[in-house]
Structures are given as C-alpha cells and as structure tokens.
Amino acid sequence: MIEDQASSLRRMNQSRLIKVIAVTGGKGGVGKTNITLNTAISMAKTGKRVMVLDADLGLANVDVMLGLRVEKNLSHVLSGECTLDEVLVMGPHGVLIAPATSGSQSMTELSPTEHAGLIRAFSELRTDIDVLIVDTAAGISDMVLSFSRASQDIMMVVCDEPTSLTDAYALIKLLNREHGVFRFKIVANMVRNMREGQELFAKLSKVTNRFLDVALELVATIPYDENIRNSVRKQRAIVDAFPSSPAAVAIKGLAEKALQWPIPNQPGGHLEFFLEQLIVDKAVGGQG
C-alpha cells in the first residue's frame, strides 16, 4: 500500500517537473526580452506549456512588446490582493505571461525576503506548465541575482560591445563567487555571422578562465536581423511575423536545444523556483 502511494506520488511529481531558465545579460539593450519571448513562443509551438515571468519588476515590457492588455500584475501578488494564477495573461500560442509593473520605484526596491516571497509564490501555482522562462532586469541588482540563482539554467545574452562583455563578466563573477553558480549558457546576439559569435564567446571565456571557476557554453549565435526591429514595431514575435528570417531560425534552434537540457532531480541547497517538486521527488525516491 505504501509502495503504491509512493509510486503514485512519484508519477504525479514527475509529470510536474518544470524546466526553469533565466535570461539575463548584465547590460540593458542586448536583446534579452526578444530572445525570451521568441524562445518561449518557439517552445509553445512544439506543444509545450510555457510561461514567461517578467522579472524586470519596475520597468515591465514583456506585455508591451506583445500588445497585451494587463489589469493586474506581480505587485498585486506581493500585496496579497490576488494569487499568481489570477494575474496571468495569455500571449501568442498559449504562452502565459506573469506581468510586472511599469514605472514603480517600490517594486525595484524589494527586499531579499520579498524576492523570496515571489519565488515561493510559484510553488502555489495551479496552472500546469512545462517551462518557466524568467526575463530578468538589466544590471547586477539583488533582484537579478535572486531570480537568476533560483533558476536551473542561466542564459547570459551578450553582444559585440565592450560594455556588454564587461557587464556580463561582472554578473557571472557575482553569481559565481557570492552564490556558487558555476555553469552559464551564453547566447551571442546581434552578430554578423557565426564566426563573430564564436569570437565574442572566446573573449568572454578568456577572462572567465583566467579569474573564475566557471564553465561557459555557447548555446546560440543569433544574427543581426532588421526584421527584429520590424517585428517589435508590429508588437509581434519575429518567429511569428518573419518565421524564415535568420534570427527567427536561430532562435527556433535555441528553443529546440533548450528543451533538451536536463532538469535537476534534487534540490541545489538554496531557494529555487518550484523547490517543493525536487524535495517531494527526493523524499518519494527515498521511500521507493
């Protein structure tokens, strides 16, 4: 009987395992939100249930980029006015958006305890999803560190500008030395060709290899594509508006690759999104 309950719990929990990817970059303007949305939509087109968390809590732009009307946002979840499920809005291809606020100073000044409260709110989520993609703010604030560290994979978006590499390095260094993060997936964005993307990755790797104990992996090279600007004007994702364009094809490839990344089956020893799924899995595994 106990074994039957254990296997039933295990099956239930395995169907609930959720992939969590943070998209960050240190510097603003490197294309994080575009990559987040287009990756999410590409995943949804394969049948996955995908949610995007707009974690730029004071300067929300995910809903604006898609032309969505938002009535409630994460500030209402934090204040206890409503649940996380109640603020979700539906985007293209069924992608769910957890919207942030725009122009709210107080939301940019949340304490680490309040960040933790938002991360824990996802454990109460009743909506079934397969993937959560977290679009972080720019910079190296506590907010960026909290959301990045609580994710299973960190995609660091860089472009060919000295400030982009400097800021990406600063964020990698902080996450590594202060929070024990060792693995980073790098996306070279807005590059002229594959070679330029590889050179960009080599520049960043050279510095991290010298000063940090981290493993970087180049997971995508996204070409500069004028269609991205055109799709933003239309408030549509490039994978929908211009599906055959070079950037759209590259992002679809990134989405396919990201879906293959393994989901950890045990807690990492710190606060994570959907932490309880790992704890239950470990406990049930122990009983079996």
NORDA-V648383 format. One record per residue. N is the residue number from 1. RES is the residue in one letter. D_FIRST is the distance of its C-alpha to the first C-alpha in Angstrom with 2 decimals. Layout:
n: (N | N)
res: (RES | RES)
d_first: (D_FIRST | D_FIRST)
This chain:
n: (1 | 2 | 3 | 4 | 5 | 6 | 7 | 8 | 9 | 10 | 11 | 12 | 13 | 14 | 15 | 16 | 17 | 18 | 19 | 20 | 21 | 22 | 23 | 24 | 25 | 26 | 27 | 28 | 29 | 30 | 31 | 32 | 33 | 34 | 35 | 36 | 37 | 38 | 39 | 40 | 41 | 42 | 43 | 44 | 45 | 46 | 47 | 48 | 49 | 50 | 51 | 52 | 53 | 54 | 55 | 56 | 57 | 58 | 59 | 60 | 61 | 62 | 63 | 64 | 65 | 66 | 67 | 68 | 69 | 70 | 71 | 72 | 73 | 74 | 75 | 76 | 77 | 78 | 79 | 80 | 81 | 82 | 83 | 84 | 85 | 86 | 87 | 88 | 89 | 90 | 91 | 92 | 93 | 94 | 95 | 96 | 97 | 98 | 99 | 100 | 101 | 102 | 103 | 104 | 105 | 106 | 107 | 108 | 109 | 110 | 111 | 112 | 113 | 114 | 115 | 116 | 117 | 118 | 119 | 120 | 121 | 122 | 123 | 124 | 125 | 126 | 127 | 128 | 129 | 130 | 131 | 132 | 133 | 134 | 135 | 136 | 137 | 138 | 139 | 140 | 141 | 142 | 143 | 144 | 145 | 146 | 147 | 148 | 149 | 150 | 151 | 152 | 153 | 154 | 155 | 156 | 157 | 158 | 159 | 160 | 161 | 162 | 163 | 164 | 165 | 166 | 167 | 168 | 169 | 170 | 171 | 172 | 173 | 174 | 175 | 176 | 177 | 178 | 179 | 180 | 181 | 182 | 183 | 184 | 185 | 186 | 187 | 188 | 189 | 190 | 191 | 192 | 193 | 194 | 195 | 196 | 197 | 198 | 199 | 200 | 201 | 202 | 203 | 204 | 205 | 206 | 207 | 208 | 209 | 210 | 211 | 212 | 213 | 214 | 215 | 216 | 217 | 218 | 219 | 220 | 221 | 222 | 223 | 224 | 225 | 226 | 227 | 228 | 229 | 230 | 231 | 232 | 233 | 234 | 235 | 236 | 237 | 238 | 239 | 240 | 241 | 242 | 243 | 244 | 245 | 246 | 247 | 248 | 249 | 250 | 251 | 252 | 253 | 254 | 255 | 256 | 257 | 258 | 259 | 260 | 261 | 262 | 263 | 264 | 265 | 266 | 267 | 268 | 269 | 270 | 271 | 272 | 273 | 274 | 275 | 276 | 277 | 278 | 279 | 280 | 281 | 282 | 283 | 284 | 285 | 286 | 287 | 288)
res: (M | I | E | D | Q | A | S | S | L | R | R | M | N | Q | S | R | L | I | K | V | I | A | V | T | G | G | K | G | G | V | G | K | T | N | I | T | L | N | T | A | I | S | M | A | K | T | G | K | R | V | M | V | L | D | A | D | L | G | L | A | N | V | D | V | M | L | G | L | R | V | E | K | N | L | S | H | V | L | S | G | E | C | T | L | D | E | V | L | V | M | G | P | H | G | V | L | I | A | P | A | T | S | G | S | Q | S | M | T | E | L | S | P | T | E | H | A | G | L | I | R | A | F | S | E | L | R | T | D | I | D | V | L | I | V | D | T | A | A | G | I | S | D | M | V | L | S | F | S | R | A | S | Q | D | I | M | M | V | V | C | D | E | P | T | S | L | T | D | A | Y | A | L | I | K | L | L | N | R | E | H | G | V | F | R | F | K | I | V | A | N | M | V | R | N | M | R | E | G | Q | E | L | F | A | K | L | S | K | V | T | N | R | F | L | D | V | A | L | E | L | V | A | T | I | P | Y | D | E | N | I | R | N | S | V | R | K | Q | R | A | I | V | D | A | F | P | S | S | P | A | A | V | A | I | K | G | L | A | E | K | A | L | Q | W | P | I | P | N | Q | P | G | G | H | L | E | F | F | L | E | Q | L | I | V | D | K | A | V | G | G | Q | G)
d_first: (0.00 | 3.81 | 5.32 | 5.02 | 6.32 | 8.56 | 9.92 | 10.54 | 12.30 | 14.11 | 15.37 | 16.49 | 18.24 | 19.87 | 21.41 | 22.81 | 24.50 | 28.11 | 31.22 | 33.73 | 37.38 | 40.24 | 43.71 | 46.42 | 49.85 | 51.72 | 54.75 | 55.05 | 56.38 | 54.62 | 52.73 | 49.24 | 48.61 | 49.93 | 47.67 | 44.65 | 45.27 | 46.23 | 43.28 | 40.92 | 42.62 | 42.64 | 38.87 | 38.41 | 40.58 | 38.05 | 35.40 | 33.82 | 33.18 | 35.48 | 36.52 | 39.61 | 39.92 | 43.62 | 43.62 | 47.41 | 46.97 | 50.68 | 52.09 | 49.64 | 50.74 | 47.79 | 48.21 | 52.01 | 51.88 | 50.02 | 52.12 | 49.15 | 49.67 | 47.59 | 47.42 | 44.91 | 43.99 | 42.12 | 44.52 | 43.12 | 39.57 | 40.85 | 42.72 | 39.66 | 41.45 | 38.75 | 35.54 | 35.54 | 34.42 | 37.52 | 40.03 | 38.97 | 41.63 | 41.41 | 43.58 | 44.52 | 41.93 | 39.30 | 39.43 | 38.50 | 40.80 | 40.10 | 43.78 | 45.57 | 48.82 | 52.31 | 55.09 | 53.04 | 54.14 | 51.49 | 48.65 | 50.18 | 50.28 | 46.65 | 45.49 | 42.77 | 40.55 | 41.19 | 40.45 | 37.11 | 36.51 | 37.13 | 34.85 | 32.02 | 32.74 | 31.29 | 27.82 | 28.18 | 29.30 | 27.78 | 29.77 | 27.99 | 30.04 | 29.95 | 32.94 | 34.72 | 38.31 | 40.04 | 43.82 | 45.16 | 48.57 | 51.44 | 52.32 | 50.53 | 49.59 | 46.58 | 45.13 | 45.38 | 43.96 | 40.97 | 39.95 | 40.68 | 38.74 | 35.67 | 35.58 | 34.15 | 37.42 | 40.96 | 43.57 | 47.00 | 49.69 | 53.19 | 56.52 | 59.83 | 61.25 | 61.80 | 60.24 | 57.06 | 56.63 | 57.62 | 55.16 | 52.30 | 53.03 | 53.13 | 49.69 | 48.19 | 49.81 | 48.42 | 44.85 | 45.11 | 46.88 | 45.53 | 41.97 | 41.10 | 40.86 | 41.91 | 41.40 | 43.42 | 43.85 | 47.46 | 48.84 | 52.62 | 53.80 | 57.15 | 58.53 | 61.31 | 59.62 | 56.91 | 59.22 | 59.80 | 56.04 | 55.69 | 58.66 | 57.17 | 53.93 | 56.05 | 57.95 | 54.82 | 53.25 | 56.47 | 56.31 | 52.58 | 52.83 | 55.71 | 54.37 | 50.56 | 47.50 | 45.94 | 45.04 | 46.50 | 45.77 | 48.02 | 45.68 | 48.28 | 52.00 | 52.89 | 56.54 | 58.88 | 59.04 | 61.36 | 58.94 | 56.61 | 59.33 | 59.93 | 56.26 | 56.12 | 59.19 | 57.47 | 54.33 | 52.32 | 50.29 | 52.30 | 49.59 | 50.26 | 53.98 | 55.08 | 52.21 | 54.49 | 56.09 | 55.70 | 53.65 | 51.27 | 50.70 | 50.09 | 47.59 | 45.68 | 45.50 | 44.22 | 41.46 | 40.31 | 40.32 | 38.48 | 35.58 | 35.08 | 34.86 | 31.48 | 29.27 | 28.34 | 24.67 | 25.21 | 27.31 | 30.99 | 31.51 | 33.39 | 33.07 | 32.03 | 31.48 | 27.80 | 26.99 | 23.62 | 22.34 | 23.08 | 21.65 | 18.26 | 18.39 | 19.32 | 16.67 | 13.82 | 15.74 | 15.90 | 12.17 | 11.95)
